[in-house]
Amino acid sequence: METDFIIVFTLVILISSFIHGSIGFGFGLISTPVVALFTDIQTTITYIIIPTMIVNLVSILSEGKFFEALRKFWLIILLMVIGSVVGTYILVYYNSEYFKLILAFIIFFYLFQSLVKLRATFIANYPKSSTYGLGLVGGVVSGLTNVVAPLTIMYTLELKYSKKDTIQLSNLCFLFTKVGQVATFVYFGEFSSQAVQISFASMFIVAIGLYFGIKIKKKIDAKFYAKILKVLLFIIAWVLVFQTVEF
C-alpha cells in the first residue's frame, strides 16, 4: 500500500472522528466520500467499517440511555440491518464505480434539504409507512454507500424528535447496519486481512479524534462549524461526480 494513501487515510480518519465527536454524527458522511476518491466504494467501506462502529458506539454511550433508545427505535434498526445486508450483497456482486454517484447524490440531497429546509410532510402524515421505508431503503443505501444520516435526520425532524434522539437514532442505525455489513463481507470472503489490519490500526487515531471532538463539543460555534462542513461536502460530492464520469 502506498505511503501517500496511508497518510491521507490517517488524516481523514482523524478529522472525521474529531468532527463526529464534536457534533454527534458525520464520521461516515465525511470519511467515506474522501477515501472513495482514492479507491472503490467496497474497499473504502471495508477499510473504515471497524472505525465507524467504534465511533458510533462511543457516541451512543456518551449520549446515555442506550437501552431506552434501543427500545424506542428497534423496528427501524432491525429493518435497516436487513436493508444493509441487501445493499452489501449488491455492492459485493457489482462493486461499480457508479455507486460513487449514489454517494454524491446522497450528499447533495442532504445539503439541499438543509439549505431550503425541505420538509417531507408524508413522514408525519404516514409515520408507520415512513418507518418501514426509512428502515429498508436507508439500510440498502447504508450498505451501498456507508451513509444514512441524511435520511435519519429528516425522519426525526419531521416527527419532532429531540436532538438527542436524532443523534442516538443515527448512531444506532449506523452501528447495527455495520454489524450486518461485516457479516455479509465475511460470508462472501470480501473482508481481506489488509482491511482488518487497517481498520484495527486506525482505532488509535479514532480515539484521539473523538477525545478532542467531545472535549470541545460545548465550546464551538455549531452553526459556523456546520457551514464549513457543508462547503467541504459540496466540493467532495462534485469531485466524486467528475471522477466517476471520467471513469
C-alpha positions, 0 to 999 in steps of 0.5 A: 500500500502506498505511503501517500494513501496511508497518510491521507487515510490517517488524516481523514480518519482523524478529522472525521472522528474529531468532527463526529465527536464534536457534533454527534454524527458525520464520521461516515458522511465525511470519511467515506466520500474522501477515501472513495476518491482514492479507491472503490466504494467496497474497499473504502467501506471495508477499510473504515467499517471497524472505525465507524462502529467504534465511533458510533458506539462511543457516541451512543454511550456518551449520549446515555440511555442506550437501552431506552433508545434501543427500545424506542427505535428497534423496528427501524434498526432491525429493518435497516440491518436487513436493508444493509445486508441487501445493499452489501450483497449488491455492492459485493456482486457489482462493486461499480464505480457508479455507486460513487454517484449514489454517494454524491447524490446522497450528499447533495440531497442532504445539503439541499434539504438543509439549505431550503429546509425541505420538509417531507410532510408524508413522514408525519402524515404516514409515520408507520409507512415512513418507518418501514421505508426509512428502515429498508431503503436507508439500510440498502443505501447504508450498505451501498454507500456507508451513509444514512444520516441524511435520511435519519435526520429528516425522519426525526425532524419531521416527527419532532424528535429531540436532538438527542434522539436524532443523534442516538437514532443515527448512531444506532442505525449506523452501528447495527447496519455495520454489524450486518455489513461485516457479516455479509463481507465475511460470508462472501470472503470480501473482508481481506486481512489488509482491511482488518489490519487497517481498520484495527490500526486506525482505532488509535487515531479514532480515539484521539479524534473523538477525545478532542471532538467531545472535549470541545463539543460545548465550546464551538460555534455549531452553526459556523462549524456546520457551514464549513462542513457543508462547503467541504461536502459540496466540493467532495460530492462534485469531485466524486461526480467528475471522477466517476464520469471520467471513469 
